[in-house]
Amino acid sequence: MLQTEIWAIAQTMEGNAILLRPKDTDIAVPIFIGQLESQSILIGQDGIQLPRPLTHDLFLNLLAKQNLSLERVEIYAVIENTFHARLVIKKIKYSGENPLVLDSRPSDAFALAVRCKCPILVSSDVIKQTGIPLDLIDSVKEKNEAYSSKKKIRILQEQLNAAVAKEEYEQAAEIRDMIKRIEDSEGGN
């Protein structure tokens, strides 16, 4: 298993793809996911706090209440063009017991991993089967960084509208400030 990072979330003709890059390599593993799943990953990556927990937040809250933590995510196989992932969960105060291993969709595993900042590991066989050179996708990444910022602003704008409708003005001000920071970092785009 090799440690990877989420190098990019790209929008393609086939849908959204997570591009996992093994450390110190010039290849990426593309894994296609749904629109809602990519939104949850983006929200988790940016640490955006919503007024109510999303399903992934709820799951991590449940683990914490049970004195468990997500140790790592593993992408261990591609079977019939489907990526298979698992969550490796341990007790917070490890006592030598075997970890709990749960089957997971890769998209859910990524949404959890970005929230708790745990490693995402990919088997070398999966990398050999599906890896593509980074220079083939560099231009796609540049286009998608602008798309990603617009998507984040749209999500935050919806949250801002909901907060104002509920007359939660303090939360609305925080969301407005987040939108402004994103817009400022993009040069006002």
N, C-alpha and C positions, 0 to 999 in steps of 0.2 A: 504494500500500500504506500502511495506517495501522497504527501500533503499538498493540497491545492489551495487556490484562492479564487473567489469569484472575480474574474477579470473584467467581465462586462455582462450586462443584460441587454441583448440585442433584439430589435424587432426585425423580422425577416418576412419574406413572402409566405413562409410556412407557419408563422406565428412567432411568439417570443422564445428566445433561447438564452439559457444561462451558459456562459462560456467559462469553464473551469480551467485554470492554468496551473499545472504542476510547477512548484517552485523551481527556479533556475532552469527553466526550459523555454523553448520558443514554439511551443504547441499549445493548443487549447482543445478541450473536450466540450462540444456543444450538446446541451440537453434541452430539448424543447419542452416548454411548460405552458400552462394556460395564462390568460390575462389576469385573472384575480390572484393567482399564485405569484405572478411577477410583482403585482402591486404590494402584496404582503411582504415579499422579500425587500422591495425598495423601502417600505415603511420601517422594517426592522433594521436595515442597513443604516438608515439615517437617524434611528433612535426617535422617531416621531411618536409621541405619546398621544393616544386617542382617549376620548372620555370613557370608553368602555373597552374591555379587552377583546382583541380578535381571538380566533380559535387557537392560534399558535401561542399567544400570550397566556391564554387560559391553560393550555397544556403545560407550559413552563411553570406557571403558578402552582398547578397541581403537583408537579414534581417537587418543587421547593417545599410545599406543605408536607410532603411525605419524606423529606430529608434526602431527596434524590437529585442528581444533576446530570445533564446531558454531557457526557465526556467527549464524544466525537460522533461524526456522521461518516458512514462508509458507503461509497458507491462500489459495489463488489462484482456486479455482473451485467452483461447485456444479453438478454434472452429474447429471441424473436423480435429484435429491434426495440425492446423495452429495457430501460435502465432499471436496475434493482438497487435499492438503498436500504440501509438499516441504521437504527439509532442505538448507540451503545450508552447505556445509562448505569450510573453507579451511585452508591450511597455517598453522601457528602463526607462522612467520616468513614472512609473505606476500612473494612475489617478483613480483607483477604477473600471475600466472597466473590463468586463469579458475577460479572455484570449482567444486567438485564439487557437483552438484545431484542429490538422490535423491528419488524418489517415496516417500511415506509415508502411513500412515493418520494422521489428525489426532490420535488418542489417543496413538499412539506418539510423534509429534512433540512433544506437550505434555509427556509423561513425560520426554523428553530435555531439553526447554527448561527445565523447573523445576529439573532437576538441575544444569544448567550456567548457569542464570540468563541465558539469551540471549533476545533479543526475539522476540515472536510477532507477525507482521505479517499483516494481513487485507486483501484487495483491497477497494477501495471498492464494486465491483460485488457482491461477496459480502455486504457490510454492507447495501447497498440491498435486496438480495433477501431477506435473512433476519433483519435486525435488528429487535428489538422494544423498546418503551419500558421503561426500568428500573422505572417505577412499577407496571407490570403484574406484575413479578416480585419486588419488595421483600419481600413477605410470605413468598414461597417461600424466599428466601435466609435469612431469620431462622429458619425451621423447620429448614433444612438445616444451619445452623451447629451446632446441637445434635446432629443426626444425625451430622455429620462427626466431632465429638469422640468420640462413642460408638464409631464405626467405628474410629478411631485407637486407642482404648483396647482394643478387641477384638483388633485386629491385634497390638498390643504384648503383650497378655495371652497370646496364642498363642506369641509369641516367648519370653516369660518362661517359660512352661511347658516349651518345648523346651530352653531353656538350663539349667533346673533338672534336667530329665531327663538331660542330657548332663553334669551336674555342673560346668557353667561358671558358677560362682557370682559371679565378678566381673562378667561380662556380664549375669547375671540382676539383679544389684544396680543396674546402669546402667539397664536396662529398667524395673525397678520405680520408679526415681527419675523416669524420663520419664513413666510413668503418673501418678505423684503430682503432677508439675508440671501435667499436663493437667487432672487432677481439681481441683487447687487453682485453676487459672485459670478454671475453669467454676463455681467456688463449691461444689465438692464434689458436683456432680450425677453 
